[in-house]
Amino acid sequence: MAEFEATRGMPADSTLVFGVASDVTVMDRWLPQGLHVSDAGPDKVEAEGDLVPGDGSHEGLFRAQEDQLRVEWGGRDHPDYAGWLQVSDSASGTSEVTVHISLLDEPGSGERADEVRELLDRSLDRLADEVGRRVDDAS
């Protein structure tokens, strides 16, 4: 089993960041390339793409808890995958996002683990860019 975690500062308050991070309709803008997510009803998403095991789309669990500024997800038909994203306030109107992913069938070290860490870092960079665009559009 492998656990991966990354944290990144965000250029906006936690409410705005949570709004972007929990909006399934814009997730493709910041999730790793090779992963497409779409709404599949209450507390469900469908995921597909190169990063999703198997062929076709797969149903996943999805829960956004606005009162806790937390998003949780997992694979319904791939229970060896789960994760969460937590937004917290920082100083001067900024915030911080931590993403944690558990992959039960992946090694915690080696080339594949390095790839997962890089995907996490790039996704958080893309999330920060998306949040930055929202801040710029509001100005």
Salt bridges, closest charged atoms under 4 A:
GLU3 OE1 - HIS100 NE2 2.35
GLU5 OE1 - HIS100 ND1 2.75
ASP28 OD2 - HIS36 ND1 2.28
GLU59 OE2 - ARG76 NE 3.02
GLU72 OE1 - ARG63 NH2 2.33
GLU72 OE2 - ARG70 NE 2.84
ASP77 OD2 - HIS58 ND1 2.76
GLU106 OE1 - ARG112 NE 3.34
ASP114 OD1 - ARG117 NH1 3.47
GLU115 OE1 - ARG112 NH1 3.39
GLU118 OE2 - ARG122 NH2 3.03
ASP125 OD1 - ARG8 NE 2.87
GLU130 OE2 - ARG29 NH1 2.95
GLU130 OE1 - ARG133 NH2 2.65
GLU130 OE2 - ARG134 NE 3.65
